[in-house]
């Protein structure tokens, strides 16, 4: 988990502002909180097989860059697209995780 990873959303709406998903076969994105009115999104990840050399904790929090413009709006579009059956990829960077940093949400791709 030291490089950028792509996560394909595969599950439906959990509540008004959260989704569940899976990627890479062993890590679950348990929740995405849109944080309406802010420029931040939090993803709660649970790694079924955590790498002790990378992230020793099995549950991680992913935060987007606070300076990202219109992040809530972008996520809204992405989650609406997922609900409509489109493939939504989240690109995350966890290279800073072993140093105690947060995993960063880099981009969202909708196909």
N, C-alpha and C positions, 0 to 999 in steps of 0.2 A: 504494500500500500504506500510506497514511497513516491510514486509518480502520479500523474493526472489519471483519474479514473472516470469512465463514463457510466452513468447510472440510467437504466431504462425504467421508467415508471411502469409498473405492471398491475397496480391495485387501484381500487376505486376510492371514492370520497369517504373519509372517516367521519368528518364533521364539517362544519361550514368552512373552516380554514385549514384543514389538515388532510394529508394523504399518507398512505403507506406504499412502500415499493421495495423491490429487491434488485440487487446488482451483484455481479461476479460470483453468483452461486452460493455465497456464504455470508454475505453482509446484508442486513436489512435496514432500509431507511424507514424508521418507525413513524416518524411524523415530520411534516413540513409546516411550520407556522409562518404565516404571511406577515404578521406584525403590521396590520393596517395602520396607516398614519406615520410609519417610520420608513427608513430606508434599509431595513435589516430583515433577513430571513434566517430562521433557525431550523436546522435539520437534525433530528436525533437519530444517530446510527447505532446499530448493535452488531458487532462483529462476532460471528459464531466461533471463529478461529483466530483470535487476535495474535498478532505477531509481536512477541515480547521485545524485539529489537526496534520496533517502530512505535506502536502505540500500545502500551501495556494495559491500558484500560479497555474493557470490552464495549463501553458505551461512550460515544463521542458526540460533541456538539459542533455543527458546522455553521459558520457565520459568513454572510456575504460582506463584501466591502461596504462600509458605511457610506462611502462617498458615491456609491453607484446611483446614477440618476433613475428615478421612477422604478425602483426595484419592485415595489408592490404591484405596480401596473403590469410589469413584465411577467411576474410570477402568476398573476391573475390570468393573463392570456395563456401562459403555458399550462396551467392547471385546467382551464376551460378546454384547451385543445386536447388534453389527455382524456377528459370526460367525453369529448366527441369522438374518441377512438383513434386519435393521432398518436404517433410515437413521440415521446418527449424524453430527450437526453439531458441529464445534468452532468456538467463537467466539473469535477472537484479536484482540488490539489491538497493532498495530505502530507506533503514533504516536510512541513514544519511540525508535524504532530509529535515526533520523538523529542523535540526540543521544548515541549510543553505548550506549543502554539495551537491555534484552532485550525481545523480543516476549512479551506476557503472554497466558496462557490464561485467558479470562474465564468461559466456561461450556461445558457440553456438553448438547446437546439430542438426545433419542432419540425417533424417531417409529415 
